[in-house]
Amino acid sequence: MIVAYHSTISIRSIAPELATTIWPWMRFGYLGVPLFFVISGYCITATADPCRRHNQSCLLFLRRRARRLYPSYLIMIASLTLLLLICDAIGINLFYERKVRFYSPASLSLGQWLGNLTLTETWRPQVTGESGRLFLEVAWSLCYEAQFYGIMFLLLWTMRKRFFAGIIGVTAATLLTWILACLGHWSNRLQGTFIEWGWLQFSCGVAVYYVINHTNDSPQGRHIRRIAWGGLLSAFPICLILATRGGEVAGSFFINPWLSMCVCVAFAASLLLLRPMDRKLAALNSVRMLSSIGIFSYSMYLSHYPVCKLVAVLAYRGGAWTQTRTLLFTLPACVLASTAVAYAFYQLVEKRFSNLHAPKTSPAIDKYQPVGTEPLLGAIADGAIS
């Protein structure tokens, strides 16, 4: 979804008149990010929970998360920097032609570079006052992800025995702060922080994990499930109504935050409803194919944006000037090229930083499995982010 969305944006930036056919269909591809936040909420909780129950070091949790997130990202930043410097030196403007937020490396200040390298650039301007500039535009979601990791680490450190109560507390405080900020018209001060929608989407995945792995058929378990379903069923129509009433917010990374929340709630409910069908779904060839792509999905997320831009420019210069050619050639070419580059990056870079290949620092295998449960599809693919 994200690759197709950014491919369409790249096509529009080169030749806006060619994108009228595909844009109406692809304009909602950004909703892949909320889906990612829900999946992340589930999988990261699935890594933090064993750490909590086995009394393992919370620093180990943080180190494993940093190992999974930063090295591949920094290598991609270095690669993109080198590519743009070479293009600048020899006078090639492929990445700047009607540019899609690609910046020359020399145009970033020291503070902006520090924000990009540490994945703090979405909220750093709130602290320093300097304007923010993302060198790799898609890194905005990783800035939120880094904040999620930090919060989970703090909860493991300070509330190990009441971990999920702490998550509920953070969620409630986040929601209350955001409501007050909107009512007081100072929500712009929270842009780029986890309080701005990100944590609420992440918490949907946490809720799915808890319902599946920490509730049973006892009266208390049934009561918790009723509360979860009540929250989902009440939140969905509210978010949907607000989304249809002009929910797009200028300057927000989430574009239409209410629609994003609506998708998160619907996705969380779908995961719970489809839970009994996990084994049948996992046996489908189409799902197995998508799962194989999911293994290197982080590499695809990191590398696809410049690839889409480059392919769109070259396709336009090569004769893809009509809507038909754009639809039948440029868009598939962007997706296929992004997939090929992502797989190569995974094999050469990302795979080396998978915690599955670091036995000396990996925690013991968690044999805990609540009665009547088995891994969710998202958790089966946890190796992709663990």
N, C-alpha and C positions, 0 to 999 in steps of 0.2 A: 504493500500500500504506500509506504513512504517513498520507495524508489520510483514508482509510477507517478506519484504526486510531484516529486522534485524534477522528474523528467519533463512533466508537463509545464512546470514553471520555467525550466530552462528553455523549452521550445517557445513559450510565450515571450521570454525575454529577448530571444533572437528575432522572432517574427510573430508578433502578436496576432496578425491577421490569419495565421495558420492554425491557431489553437482553438478556434470557436467550436470545432467538432468534438475535441477530446476534453476540453476544460470542464464542461458541465458534468462529465462523468467522473473526472479525476479530482475535482476540486475538494472533495471530502477525504482525500487520501491521508491528510494530516491526522485524521482520527486514529491512525495506527499508533501514534505516540501514547494516547491514553490507554490503549490496549497493552502497550509495552509497560506502562507504569503499573497496571493491575498485575500482569505476569511477574513483574519485578517484585511487587509487594508480596506475592505468594512465595516466590523462590528465595528471596532474601530472608524472609521469616523462616523458611525451611532450613536455612543454613544457620540462623541465629538461635533457633529453638534448641537444637541438639547441643550447641555450645553452652546454652544456659542450663540445660538439664544435666549435662555431664560435668558441670562446673569447670569448663575449660576457660582459658584466658580470653578475656574480651579483646585483648591486644592481638591475639591470633586471628580472631574474626576480622578485625580492622586491617591487619596486614594482608590477609587473603583477599579481602575486597579491593584493597589498593593495588595488589599485584594483578588482579583481574581487570581493573579499570584503566590504570594509568600508563603502563608501559606501551601497550598497543596504541593508545591514543597519542602519546608523545611521539612515537615513531611515525605515525601518520602525519602529525603536525610538522615534524622535521622533513618528511618526504614532500609534503605540499609546499613548504617553504622553499626547499631546494628547487622544485619544479617551477615555482613562480619567479624565483630569482634568475633561473636560466632563461625563462621566457622574457623577463625584463631585459636581460643582458643582450639578447639577440633580437629584440624588437618584435617578439610574437605576442599579439594581444588576444589570443583565443579565449582567455579566461576573463578578460575585461570588456569584451565586446557586448555592449548593452548589459553590463555585468549584473550578476545575481549575487550581490553581496560578497564578492571576492575582493580582498584588499591586498595591496602590495605589502610585503613584509615590512618594508621601510616606513610605511604609513602608520604603523602601530607604535604607541608610546611604550615606555618601559612598564608603566603600570598596567596597560592593556595586555602586554605580553605576559606579565606575571599572572594576571587574571585568567588568561587563556591557558597557560601551562598548569595552573593549579585547579582549573575548573571552578573558579569563583567569579568569572566575569559577568554572570547574570546579576549578581548581587553586590559585587565590589563597588560599582558606582554609587550605591546607597551609602557606602561608608566613606569613600574618598571624595565623592563629588565630581570626579572626572567621568566623562561620557564613556559608555561601554562600547566595545567593538569586538565581535566574535570573528576570529580568523577563519575558523571552520564553523559555518553557521549552524550545522546540525548539532554542535557540541552543547547547545543550550540545554537539551534534555539530560546530557551527562552531568551538567552543573547541578541539576536537581537531584540526579541519582547520587552524586557525591554527598549532598546534604542528607539524603535518606540514610546513607551508610553511617554518617556521623551521628544522626539521631539514634539509630539502632545500637550503635556502639555505646552511646551515653546511657541508654536504657539498660543494656547488659551490665554496664559498670555500676550503675546506681540502684537499679531495681531488678536485679536478677530473679528474685523470688516472686516478684509481682510484675513480671515483664509485660504481660498483655494488659494488665491494669494501667501500666505506664503508657502503652500505645493508645489506649482509650483516652487517657488524660491529655496526651499530646494532640490527638485528633479533636477533642472537644475544645481545647485551648486555641488550636489553629482555626477552627470554625468560628468561634466567638470573636477572635481577633480580626478575622477577615470581614465578618459582618459589621463590627464596629468601624473598621476602616472604610468600608463602603458607605455606611451611614454618615460617617464624619468626613467623607470626601478626601481621605488621605491614603487611599488604597495604592496610589502610585508609588508611595514610599516602600511598599512591600513587594513591588514587582521584582521578579527574579529570585525571590526567596521561596522556601518550601511552603510558606503560609499561603502563597498565591496559587491555590488549586492543586499544586503538585502532590502535597501530602495527602489530601483528601482522595485523590485518585489512587495513590499508593496504598492507602488504608483499605480500599476495596479488596485488593489482593490479600492483605493480611486477614481480613474478615473471612474470606473464602478458606484460607489455610486453617484458621481456628475452627470454623464450623466442621470442616472435614476431619481434622486430626485431633480435636479436643472436645468433641461432643459425642455422646452415645445415646442410647435409648432410655436413659434414666429420665425422671421428671425434670431434673435440672437441665440435662442436655436438650430435651425437647423444648423447654422454655427458652433456652438460648437460641435455638434454631428459629423459634417463632419470632423472637425479637429481631434476629437478622433478616428474616423474610419480611417482617413488617417494615423495617427500615428501608429495604430495597424497594418494596412495592409502593411506599409512600414517597420516596425520593425521586423515582422515575418520572411520574407525571409532573411533579413540580419542575424538575430540570427540563423536561420536554416543553412545557408551556413557556418557560422563560427563554428557552433556546429559540422558539419560533417567534418570539416578540423582539427580534433584533438583538440577539445575544452576542454579536461580534463586538470585541473590545479592541480599540485601536492601540497598537503597541504591545498587546499581550502575546506571549509566545503560544498561548493556547487558542488563539484566533476567536473561537466561539466557546468560551469556558463552560457555559451551561450545556451545550451540545456534547462537549467532551465528557462532562460528568454524567450525562444521560447515557452515553456509550459505555462508560465505566460500570455504571450500575447494571445495565443490561448484560454486559459481558460477565460480571460477577454472578448474576443470577443464572446465566447460561451455563457457566462452569458447574454450578451446584446441580442444575437440572440434568446436565449431561453426565454427571458423575457415574451413575450406574452403567453407562455405555462405554466407559474408558477402554476396556479390553477390545470391544468390537471396533471402536474407532481407531485404536492403535494398529489394528490388523489391516486397515484399508490401505491400498497402495498409494492413493493420493495423500493420505495423512503421513505415511512413511516418507514420501518424497518431500513434503513440506518439513518434516522433522529433520531430514538430512540437510536441508537448506538452513534450518534453524541452528544447526551446530556452528555455522560460520556467519550467523546473522549480525553479530557485533562487528565483524570485519566489513560486512556489507554496509552497515550503518555508517561506519567511519569513512569508507572510501567512495561511496556511490555519488556523493554530491559533485565533486569535480569531474568525475567520469561522465555523469549526465550532462554537465555543462559542455564538456569537450565534444562529446558525441553529437549533441544538438547543434553546435556551431559547425562542425565538419559536415554533418548531414545537410544543413542549410546551404553551405557553400558548395556542396557536391550536387545539388539539384533537387533536394526535397523541398520544393517551393509550393506544393499544393497540399490541401487538406488530406487528400487520399494518401499521398506519399508520406506525409507526416504520421498519419494514423497507422499505415501498414508497414512503414520502415523505421522512422526515427524513434517512435516510442518503444517498439520491441528491441531496437538496437541499443537504446539506453539501458533497458532492463537486462538484456543478455550481457552487455559489456560490463555492467555493474556486478552481475553475478560472477563472471569470470575473474574480474580483478579482485573481488572479495574473497573468492576461493583461494587465489594465489596468495593474497595477503594473510589469510588464515594459516596456510601451510608454512609460509616463510616467517611469520611474525607471531600472530595471536596464539597459535597452538603451543608455542614455547612458554607462554605465560599462563597456561591453564593450570589451576591448582590440582587438577587430576594428575598432572605430571610432576608434582612436587611432593613426594611421599614424606619427606623429612619434616615438612611443616604442616602436613594435612592432619586433621584430628582423626581420632579413631572412628571407624564406620559406625554409624548410629543404627543399632538393631531395634530401637524402640519402634513399635508399630501398634497404634491403638487397635483394639478389637474391631473387626468389621470394616477396616479401611485398608486401602492400598494406594500407591503413589498416583497422584493426579497426572494427566498428560504433561502439564507444565512442569511438574517436579521430575518426571522421567527425563526431560530434556535439561534438567538443572546443570548437567555437565557443561552445557554451553555457556553458563555464566558463573559456575562455581569456582 
